[in-house]
Structures are given as C-alpha cells and as structure tokens.
C-alpha cells in the first residue's frame, strides 16, 4: 500500500483545511486509516483514525469537536477536515494504514505511512 498525503498549507487561526490521503494497492477497505502529526521537537501525536470494519471514527483529544475523518472507498481516499485551527495545530501531518481493528491511536500498529504534509497555522 502506498499513501500520498496532500492538502496542507498556511492558514490563519480559526480557518479550515482539508487533508487528503490517497491510497494505492489492494485491500484498501481492509485497512484502518489514521492521521498523526508531529511538531518540531515533539513526539508523533495521534489525531484521528477510522476503523475499516464499520467506519467508526476515533479522535485524539486535540481533534475532538474540530476535526472530522472520513473515507471515500470509491476513491480510496481518506480525508481529515480540520476546522477552527489553532497555532498549536502547526505540524507535519502523516496518514497511515494498518491491518488492525483496534489500537488505532498507537502509531506502532500502522504498517504503511505517507510522506507527510505541512500544516502551518498563523496567529
């Protein structure tokens, strides 16, 4: 599975961005898909994930109420809609795929990673 993340950019605080993660390869519908982020000097942080079996979404504390994850099976793409962005959301955002149905917030459970897309939120 290959993952291509896109949609990052520079936005003012309070604005919105939609990240996309296009997957190529077989069995896309069998993979849990997740978004993580990493800011300079900080550890990789779980943002959101969607379970393959029932499309249940999961969110990290920083994303709850502001971000929405969704999957378009026909396009083999996962989206992360980010609203009410804050300067502390500034980071490189990575999408990931893994063949599991639990433990979605744990980055070690993901087998495949995209290249990352930079999100910068100005104050």
MARBA-3410 file (N, C-alpha, C, O; in Angstrom, 1 decimal):
123
0.8,-1.2,0.0,0.0,0.0,0.0,0.9,1.2,0.0,1.8,1.4,0.8 ~ 0.6,2.1,-0.9,1.3,3.4,-0.9,0.3,4.5,-0.6,-0.8,4.5,-1.0 ~ 0.8,5.5,0.2,-0.1,6.6,0.7,0.5,7.9,0.2,1.7,8.2,0.3 ~ -0.4,8.8,-0.3,0.0,10.1,-0.7,-0.8,11.1,0.0,-2.0,11.3,-0.3 ~ -0.2,11.9,0.9,-0.9,12.9,1.6,-0.8,14.2,0.9,0.2,14.5,0.3
-1.9,15.0,1.0,-1.8,16.4,0.4,-2.8,17.2,1.1,-3.6,16.8,2.0 ~ -2.8,18.5,0.8,-3.8,19.5,1.3,-3.3,20.4,2.4,-4.0,21.3,2.9 ~ -2.0,20.2,2.8,-1.5,21.1,3.8,-1.3,22.5,3.3,-1.4,22.7,2.1 ~ -0.9,23.4,4.2,-0.7,24.8,3.7,-0.6,25.7,4.9,-0.6,25.3,6.1 ~ -0.7,27.0,4.6,-0.7,28.0,5.6,-2.1,28.6,5.7,-2.7,29.0,4.7
-2.5,28.7,6.9,-3.9,29.2,7.2,-3.9,30.0,8.5,-3.1,29.8,9.4 ~ -4.7,31.0,8.6,-4.8,31.8,9.8,-5.6,31.0,10.8,-6.4,30.2,10.5 ~ -5.3,31.4,12.1,-6.1,30.8,13.2,-7.6,31.0,13.0,-8.0,32.1,12.6 ~ -8.3,29.9,13.2,-9.8,30.0,13.0,-10.2,29.5,11.7,-11.4,29.2,11.4 ~ -9.2,29.3,10.8,-9.5,28.8,9.4,-9.7,27.3,9.4,-9.6,26.6,10.4
-9.8,26.8,8.1,-10.0,25.4,7.9,-9.1,24.9,6.8,-8.6,25.6,5.9 ~ -8.8,23.6,6.9,-8.1,22.9,5.8,-8.6,21.5,5.7,-9.1,21.0,6.7 ~ -8.5,20.9,4.5,-8.9,19.5,4.4,-7.7,18.8,3.8,-7.2,19.1,2.7 ~ -7.2,17.8,4.6,-6.2,17.0,4.1,-6.7,15.7,3.5,-7.8,15.2,3.8 ~ -6.0,15.3,2.5,-6.4,14.1,1.8,-5.3,13.1,1.8,-4.1,13.4,1.8
-5.6,11.8,1.8,-4.6,10.7,1.8,-5.1,9.7,0.8,-6.1,9.0,1.0 ~ -4.5,9.7,-0.4,-4.9,8.8,-1.4,-4.1,7.5,-1.3,-2.8,7.5,-1.2 ~ -4.8,6.4,-1.3,-4.1,5.1,-1.1,-4.1,4.3,-2.5,-5.1,4.3,-3.2 ~ -3.0,3.6,-2.7,-3.0,2.8,-3.9,-2.6,1.4,-3.4,-1.8,1.2,-2.5 ~ -3.1,0.4,-4.1,-2.8,-1.0,-3.7,-4.1,-1.7,-3.3,-5.1,-1.1,-3.2
-4.0,-3.0,-3.2,-5.2,-3.8,-2.9,-5.7,-3.7,-1.5,-4.9,-3.2,-0.6 ~ -6.9,-4.1,-1.3,-7.4,-4.3,0.1,-7.5,-3.0,0.9,-7.4,-3.0,2.1 ~ -7.8,-1.8,0.1,-7.9,-0.6,0.9,-9.0,-0.6,1.9,-8.8,-0.1,3.0 ~ -10.1,-1.3,1.6,-11.2,-1.3,2.6,-10.9,-2.2,3.8,-11.6,-2.2,4.8 ~ -9.8,-2.9,3.8,-9.4,-3.8,4.9,-8.5,-3.0,5.9,-8.2,-3.6,7.0
-8.1,-1.8,5.6,-7.1,-1.1,6.4,-7.8,-0.1,7.3,-8.7,0.7,6.8 ~ -7.4,0.0,8.5,-7.7,1.1,9.3,-6.8,2.3,8.8,-5.6,2.0,8.5 ~ -7.3,3.5,8.8,-6.6,4.6,8.3,-6.5,5.6,9.4,-7.5,5.9,10.1 ~ -5.3,6.2,9.6,-5.1,7.1,10.7,-4.4,8.4,10.2,-3.7,8.4,9.2 ~ -4.5,9.4,11.0,-3.8,10.6,10.8,-3.0,10.9,12.1,-3.5,10.8,13.2
-1.7,11.2,11.9,-0.9,11.6,13.1,-0.2,12.9,12.7,-0.2,13.3,11.5 ~ 0.3,13.6,13.7,1.1,14.8,13.4,2.3,14.9,14.3,2.4,14.3,15.4 ~ 3.3,15.6,13.8,4.5,15.8,14.6,5.0,17.2,14.4,5.3,17.7,13.3 ~ 5.1,17.9,15.5,5.6,19.3,15.5,7.1,19.2,15.9,7.5,18.2,16.5 ~ 7.9,20.2,15.5,9.3,20.2,15.8,9.6,20.0,17.3,9.0,20.7,18.1
10.4,19.1,17.6,10.8,18.9,19.0,9.8,18.1,19.8,10.0,17.9,21.0 ~ 8.7,17.6,19.2,7.7,16.9,19.9,7.5,15.5,19.3,7.9,15.2,18.2 ~ 6.9,14.6,20.1,6.7,13.3,19.6,5.5,13.2,18.7,4.6,14.1,18.7 ~ 5.4,12.2,17.9,4.3,12.0,17.0,3.0,11.8,17.8,3.0,11.1,18.8 ~ 2.0,12.5,17.4,0.7,12.6,18.1,-0.4,12.0,17.3,-0.6,12.3,16.1
-1.2,11.2,17.9,-2.4,10.7,17.3,-3.5,11.8,17.1,-3.8,12.6,18.0 ~ -4.0,11.9,15.9,-5.0,12.9,15.6,-6.4,12.3,15.4,-7.3,12.6,16.1 ~ -6.5,11.3,14.5,-7.7,10.7,14.2,-7.5,9.4,13.4,-6.5,9.2,12.8 ~ -8.5,8.5,13.5,-8.4,7.3,12.7,-9.8,6.8,12.4,-10.8,7.2,13.0 ~ -9.9,5.9,11.4,-11.2,5.4,11.1,-11.0,3.9,10.9,-10.1,3.4,10.2
-11.9,3.1,11.5,-11.8,1.7,11.5,-12.4,1.1,10.3,-13.4,1.6,9.7 ~ -11.7,0.1,9.7,-12.1,-0.5,8.4,-13.5,-1.2,8.5,-14.2,-1.2,7.6 ~ -13.7,-1.9,9.7,-14.8,-2.8,9.8,-16.2,-2.1,9.7,-17.2,-2.6,9.2 ~ -16.3,-0.9,10.4,-17.6,-0.3,10.5,-17.5,1.3,10.3,-18.4,2.0,10.5 ~ -16.3,1.7,9.8,-16.0,3.1,9.6,-16.2,4.0,10.9,-16.5,5.2,10.8
-16.0,3.4,12.0,-16.1,4.2,13.2,-14.9,5.1,13.3,-13.8,4.7,13.1 ~ -15.2,6.4,13.7,-14.0,7.3,13.8,-13.5,7.4,15.2,-14.3,7.1,16.2 ~ -12.3,7.7,15.4,-11.6,7.9,16.7,-10.8,9.2,16.6,-10.2,9.5,15.6 ~ -10.8,9.9,17.7,-10.1,11.2,17.7,-9.3,11.3,18.9,-9.6,10.9,20.0 ~ -8.1,12.0,18.7,-7.3,12.4,19.8,-7.9,13.6,20.5,-8.8,14.3,19.9
-7.5,13.9,21.7,-8.1,15.0,22.4,-8.0,16.3,21.7,-8.9,17.1,21.8 ~ -6.9,16.5,21.0,-6.8,17.8,20.4,-7.7,18.0,19.2,-7.9,19.1,18.7 ~ -8.2,16.9,18.6,-9.0,16.9,17.4,-10.5,16.9,17.7,-11.3,17.3,16.9 ~ -10.9,16.5,18.9,-12.3,16.3,19.2,-13.1,17.6,19.1,-12.7,18.6,19.6 ~ -14.2,17.5,18.3,-15.0,18.7,18.2,-14.6,19.7,17.1,-15.3,20.6,16.7
-13.4,19.5,16.5,-12.9,20.4,15.5,-12.6,19.7,14.2,-12.7,20.2,13.1 ~ -12.1,18.4,14.3,-11.7,17.7,13.1,-12.6,16.6,12.8,-13.3,16.0,13.7 ~ -12.7,16.2,11.5,-13.6,15.1,11.1,-12.8,14.2,10.1,-12.3,14.7,9.2 ~ -12.8,12.9,10.4,-12.2,12.0,9.5,-13.3,11.3,8.7,-14.3,10.9,9.3 ~ -13.0,11.0,7.4,-14.0,10.3,6.6,-13.2,9.6,5.5,-12.1,9.9,5.1
-13.9,8.5,5.0,-13.2,7.7,4.0,-14.2,7.6,2.8,-15.4,7.4,2.9 ~ -13.6,7.8,1.6,-14.3,7.6,0.3,-13.7,6.3,-0.3,-12.6,6.3,-0.9 ~ -14.5,5.2,-0.1,-13.9,3.9,-0.6,-13.8,3.9,-2.1,-12.8,3.4,-2.6 ~ -14.7,4.5,-2.8,-14.6,4.5,-4.3,-13.3,5.2,-4.8,-12.7,4.9,-5.8 ~ -12.9,6.3,-4.1,-11.7,7.0,-4.4,-10.5,6.5,-3.7,-9.4,7.0,-3.9
-10.6,5.5,-2.8,-9.5,5.0,-2.0,-8.8,6.2,-1.3,-7.6,6.3,-1.3 ~ -9.6,7.1,-0.7,-9.0,8.3,-0.1,-9.6,8.5,1.2,-10.8,8.3,1.5 ~ -8.8,9.0,2.2,-9.2,9.3,3.5,-9.0,10.8,3.6,-8.0,11.4,3.2 ~ -10.0,11.5,4.2,-9.9,12.9,4.4,-9.9,13.3,5.9,-10.4,12.6,6.8 ~ -9.2,14.4,6.2,-9.2,15.0,7.5,-9.7,16.4,7.4,-8.9,17.3,6.9
-10.9,16.7,7.7,-11.4,18.1,7.7,-11.0,18.7,9.0,-11.4,18.2,10.1 ~ -10.3,19.8,8.9,-9.8,20.5,10.1,-10.4,21.9,10.2,-10.2,22.7,9.3 ~ -11.2,22.1,11.2,-11.9,23.4,11.4,-11.4,24.1,12.6,-10.8,23.5,13.5 ~ -11.6,25.4,12.7,-11.2,26.2,13.9,-9.8,25.9,14.3,-9.4,25.6,15.4 ~ -8.9,26.0,13.3,-7.5,25.7,13.5,-6.8,26.7,14.4,-7.2,27.8,14.5
-5.9,26.1,15.2,-5.1,26.9,16.2,-3.7,26.9,15.8,-3.2,26.0,15.2 ~ -2.9,27.9,16.3,-1.4,27.8,16.1,-0.8,26.5,16.6,0.2,26.0,16.0 ~ -1.3,26.0,17.6,-0.7,24.7,18.2,-1.0,23.5,17.3,-0.5,22.4,17.6 ~ -1.9,23.7,16.3,-2.1,22.6,15.3,-1.0,22.5,14.3,-0.9,21.6,13.4 ~ -0.1,23.5,14.3,1.0,23.5,13.3,1.9,22.3,13.5,2.4,22.0,14.6
2.1,21.5,12.4,2.8,20.3,12.5,2.9,19.7,11.1,2.2,20.2,10.1 ~ 3.7,18.7,10.9,3.6,17.8,9.7,2.6,16.7,10.0,2.7,16.0,11.0 ~ 1.7,16.6,9.1,0.6,15.6,9.3,0.9,14.4,8.4,1.2,14.6,7.2 ~ 0.8,13.2,9.0,1.0,12.0,8.3,-0.2,11.1,8.3,-1.0,11.1,9.2 ~ -0.5,10.5,7.1,-1.5,9.5,7.1,-0.8,8.1,7.2,0.3,7.9,6.8
-1.6,7.1,7.7,-1.0,5.8,7.9,-2.1,4.8,7.7,-3.3,5.1,7.8 ~ -1.7,3.6,7.4,-2.7,2.5,7.2,-2.2,1.2,7.9,-1.0,0.9,8.0 ~ -3.1,0.5,8.5,-2.7,-0.7,9.2,-3.8,-1.7,9.2,-5.0,-1.4,9.1 ~ -3.4,-3.0,9.2,-4.4,-4.1,9.2,-4.8,-4.5,10.6,-4.4,-5.6,11.1 ~ -5.5,-3.6,11.2,-6.0,-3.9,12.6,-7.3,-3.2,12.8,-7.7,-2.3,12.1
-8.0,-3.7,13.8,-9.3,-3.2,14.1,-9.4,-2.6,15.5,-10.5,-2.2,16.0 ~ -8.3,-2.6,16.1,-8.2,-2.0,17.5,-6.8,-1.3,17.6,-5.9,-1.5,16.8 ~ -6.7,-0.6,18.7,-5.4,0.1,18.9,-5.1,1.1,17.9,-3.9,1.3,17.6 ~ -6.1,1.8,17.4,-5.9,2.8,16.4,-5.1,4.0,16.8,-4.4,4.5,15.9 ~ -5.1,4.4,18.0,-4.2,5.6,18.4,-2.7,5.3,18.5,-1.9,6.2,18.6
-2.4,4.0,18.4,-1.0,3.6,18.6,-0.3,3.6,17.2,-0.6,2.8,16.4 ~ 0.7,4.5,17.0,1.4,4.5,15.7,2.1,3.2,15.4,2.4,2.9,14.2 ~ 2.5,2.5,16.4,3.2,1.3,16.1,2.4,0.2,15.5,2.9,-0.8,14.9 ~ 1.1,0.4,15.5,0.2,-0.6,14.8,0.0,-0.4,13.3,-0.6,-1.2,12.7 ~ 0.5,0.7,12.8,0.4,1.0,11.4,1.6,0.5,10.6,2.7,0.7,11.0
1.3,-0.1,9.5,2.4,-0.7,8.7,2.8,0.3,7.6,4.0,0.2,7.2 ~ 2.0,1.1,7.1,2.3,2.0,6.0,2.1,3.5,6.4,1.2,3.8,7.1 ~ 3.0,4.3,5.9,3.0,5.7,6.2,3.1,6.5,4.9,3.9,6.2,4.0 ~ 2.4,7.6,4.8,2.6,8.6,3.8,3.8,9.5,4.1,4.4,9.4,5.1 ~ 4.1,10.4,3.2,5.2,11.3,3.3,5.0,12.5,4.2,6.0,13.1,4.5
3.8,12.8,4.5,3.6,14.0,5.4,3.3,15.2,4.6,3.8,15.4,3.5 ~ 2.4,16.0,5.2,2.1,17.3,4.6,2.1,18.4,5.7,1.6,18.2,6.8 ~ 2.7,19.5,5.4,2.9,20.5,6.4,1.7,21.4,6.6,1.1,21.9,5.6 ~ 1.3,21.6,7.8,0.2,22.5,8.1,0.7,23.5,9.1,1.3,23.2,10.1 ~ 0.6,24.8,8.7,1.0,25.9,9.5,-0.1,26.9,9.7,-0.8,27.3,8.8
-0.4,27.1,11.0,-1.5,28.0,11.4,-0.9,29.2,12.0,-0.2,29.2,13.1 ~ -1.1,30.3,11.4,-0.6,31.6,12.0,-1.6,32.3,12.9,-2.8,32.1,12.8 ~ -1.0,33.0,13.9,-1.9,33.6,14.9,-2.3,35.0,14.5,-3.0,35.7,15.2
END
